[in-house]
Amino acid sequence: MLPAERYNNALAQSCYLVTAPELGKGEHRVYIAKQNDKPVAAVLETTAPDGYSGAIQLLVGADFNGTVLGTRVTEHHETPGLGDKIELRLSDWITHFAGKKISGADDAHWAVKKDGGDFDQFTGATITPRAVVNAVKRAGLYAQTLPSQLSQLPACGE
């Protein structure tokens, strides 16, 4: 999710709760990666509400400058053999987000190819990849706002 050399803290001990529409409904956990006590990146729980078969739960690693560092699906109900290719065990598609920069909310690269963007869709399944691309983009953009919010966020378990 995050390259190990990018941080040197225990992520589980740097967990915050956020309520942000960019990440989906309800509370989401955000884990702040630090290098020598300086926040450098985050792992965000996020939801793609518009998957073909319902919500898709994701973890998105991103730095605070708009670069996605990694993405994984944690839960989905997509169609076996079609939309389930978002799973790492079935396809490397989800790994293609790593290292991609988001240049802003209007960055046209952050779409599936069918919509003029850079990300492949699956044969017979465009809705699922479109939902994931949009959710990862929203999470990456939200990550850029985190440094200014950290002092006000409640810690997990409080």
RODO-2510 file (C-alpha; in nm, 4 decimals, decimal comma):
residues 158
     n   res          X          Y          Z
     1     m     0,0000     0,0000     0,0000
     2     l     0,2761     0,2420     0,0997
     3     p     0,6425     0,1791     0,0183
     4     a     0,8110     0,0822     0,3472
     5     e     1,0946     0,3300     0,2962
     6     r     0,8459     0,6194     0,2899
     7     y     0,7574     0,5985     0,6610
     8     n     0,8965     0,4767     0,9937
     9     n     0,6009     0,4859     1,2326
    10     a     0,3441     0,2227     1,3290
    11     l     0,0434     0,3079     1,1110
    12     a    -0,2056     0,1433     1,3474
    13     q    -0,0982     0,3889     1,6185
    14     s    -0,1571     0,6863     1,3906
    15     c    -0,5224     0,6248     1,3089
    16     y    -0,7834     0,8995     1,2813
    17     l    -1,1562     0,9014     1,2124
    18     v    -1,2918     1,1254     0,9397
    19     t    -1,6352     1,1942     0,8031
    20     a    -1,5922     1,3254     0,4507
    21     p    -1,8249     1,2868     0,1532
    22     e    -1,5181     1,2368    -0,0688
    23     l    -1,4589     0,9042     0,1070
    24     g    -1,8226     0,7913     0,1183
    25     k    -2,0971     0,7856     0,3783
    26     g    -2,0176     0,7583     0,7479
    27     e    -1,6865     0,7469     0,9293
    28     h    -1,3701     0,6234     0,7633
    29     r    -1,0331     0,5444     0,9146
    30     v    -0,7279     0,7320     0,7940
    31     y    -0,3811     0,6091     0,8870
    32     i    -0,1077     0,8729     0,8769
    33     a     0,2379     0,7632     0,7671
    34     k     0,5201     0,9619     0,9217
    35     q     0,8912     0,9859     0,8520
    36     n     1,0753     1,0985     1,1658
    37     d     0,7457     1,2270     1,3146
    38     k     0,6613     1,4344     1,0038
    39     p     0,3372     1,3337     0,8244
    40     v     0,4241     1,2271     0,4687
    41     a     0,1346     1,0137     0,3417
    42     a    -0,1920     0,8465     0,4378
    43     v    -0,3808     0,5233     0,3917
    44     l    -0,7495     0,6037     0,3617
    45     e    -1,0525     0,3798     0,3838
    46     t    -1,2863     0,4843     0,1049
    47     t    -1,6030     0,3634    -0,0637
    48     a    -1,6951     0,3536    -0,4301
    49     p    -2,0732     0,3654    -0,3863
    50     d    -2,1470     0,3082    -0,7534
    51     g    -2,0079    -0,0351    -0,8333
    52     y    -2,2160    -0,2546    -1,0635
    53     s    -2,3294    -0,4720    -0,7719
    54     g    -2,3152    -0,2145    -0,4942
    55     a    -2,0508    -0,0434    -0,2858
    56     i    -1,6830    -0,1309    -0,3248
    57     q    -1,4624    -0,0817    -0,0179
    58     l    -1,1041     0,0265    -0,0814
    59     l    -0,7827     0,1272     0,0873
    60     v    -0,5950     0,4044    -0,0915
    61     g    -0,2402     0,5064    -0,0068
    62     a    -0,1508     0,8593    -0,1165
    63     d     0,1026     1,1261    -0,0381
    64     f    -0,0003     1,4839     0,0318
    65     n     0,1102     1,6089    -0,3115
    66     g    -0,1465     1,4232    -0,5215
    67     t     0,0344     1,0966    -0,5932
    68     v    -0,1417     0,7666    -0,5311
    69     l     0,1022     0,5162    -0,3809
    70     g    -0,1160     0,2055    -0,3811
    71     t    -0,4727     0,0790    -0,3811
    72     r    -0,6405    -0,2419    -0,2681
    73     v    -0,9996    -0,3636    -0,2625
    74     t    -1,1133    -0,4834     0,0797
    75     e    -1,4741    -0,5762    -0,0021
    76     h    -1,6975    -0,5954    -0,3085
    77     h    -1,9914    -0,7848    -0,4570
    78     e    -1,9001    -0,7504    -0,8243
    79     t    -1,9840    -1,0162    -1,0832
    80     p    -1,7449    -1,3147    -1,0838
    81     g    -1,5507    -1,3290    -1,4087
    82     l    -1,6237    -0,9641    -1,4937
    83     g    -1,6051    -0,6920    -1,2301
    84     d    -1,4169    -0,9048    -0,9786
    85     k    -1,0945    -0,8382    -1,1726
    86     i    -1,0483    -0,5484    -0,9301
    87     e    -0,9158    -0,8129    -0,6881
    88     l    -0,5368    -0,8444    -0,6799
    89     r    -0,5599    -1,2247    -0,6685
    90     l    -0,7384    -1,2222    -1,0075
    91     s    -0,5676    -0,9372    -1,1943
    92     d    -0,2928    -0,6786    -1,1525
    93     w    -0,5299    -0,4018    -1,2673
    94     i    -0,5554    -0,2505    -0,9165
    95     t    -0,1754    -0,2019    -0,9075
    96     h    -0,1819     0,0455    -1,1973
    97     f    -0,2787     0,3327    -0,9672
    98     a     0,0579     0,3292    -0,7872
    99     g     0,2721     0,6271    -0,8812
   100     k    -0,0054     0,8105    -1,0650
   101     k    -0,0390     1,1823    -0,9900
   102     i    -0,3739     1,3610    -0,9651
   103     s    -0,3469     1,7116    -1,1067
   104     g    -0,6793     1,8302    -0,9676
   105     a    -1,0490     1,7518    -0,9661
   106     d    -1,0704     1,8080    -1,3428
   107     d    -0,7752     1,5802    -1,4315
   108     a    -0,9093     1,3982    -1,7401
   109     h    -0,6430     1,1263    -1,7109
   110     w    -0,8340     0,9945    -1,4082
   111     a    -1,1038     0,8082    -1,5997
   112     v    -1,1371     0,4780    -1,7821
   113     k    -1,0221     0,4761    -2,1448
   114     k    -1,3818     0,4525    -2,2666
   115     d    -1,4349     0,7955    -2,1049
   116     g    -1,1103     0,9391    -2,2459
   117     g    -0,8872     0,8589    -1,9478
   118     d    -0,5784     0,6470    -1,8868
   119     f    -0,7219     0,3452    -1,7035
   120     d    -0,8317     0,0236    -1,8730
   121     q    -1,1829    -0,1038    -1,8271
   122     f    -1,2653    -0,4750    -1,8429
   123     t    -1,4303    -0,6426    -2,1395
   124     g    -1,7985    -0,6459    -2,0536
   125     a    -1,7465    -0,4476    -1,7346
   126     t    -1,6953    -0,0718    -1,7454
   127     i    -1,9052     0,0321    -1,4456
   128     t    -1,6819    -0,1387    -1,1876
   129     p    -1,3499     0,0111    -1,3048
   130     r    -1,5132     0,3521    -1,3510
   131     a    -1,6383     0,3411    -0,9902
   132     v    -1,2950     0,2419    -0,8565
   133     v    -1,1069     0,5045    -1,0606
   134     n    -1,3417     0,7770    -0,9378
   135     a    -1,3164     0,6647    -0,5733
   136     v    -0,9354     0,6483    -0,5852
   137     k    -0,9233     0,9950    -0,7411
   138     r    -1,1532     1,1390    -0,4721
   139     a    -0,9455     0,9774    -0,1950
   140     g    -0,6202     1,1056    -0,3440
   141     l    -0,7577     1,4577    -0,3671
   142     y    -0,8878     1,4363    -0,0105
   143     a    -0,5459     1,3185     0,1124
   144     q    -0,4010     1,6517     0,0020
   145     t    -0,6244     1,8288     0,2551
   146     l    -0,5232     1,6125     0,5517
   147     p    -0,2102     1,7889     0,6834
   148     s    -0,4093     2,0982     0,7781
   149     q    -0,6769     1,8883     0,9532
   150     l    -0,4678     1,6467     1,1609
   151     s    -0,4749     1,8451     1,4841
   152     q    -0,8569     1,8486     1,4809
   153     l    -0,9266     1,4846     1,3915
   154     p    -1,0317     1,2355     1,6592
   155     a    -0,8045     0,9369     1,7014
   156     c    -0,9448     0,5895     1,6410
   157     g    -1,0756     0,4366     1,9615
   158     e    -1,1449     0,7674     2,1361
***
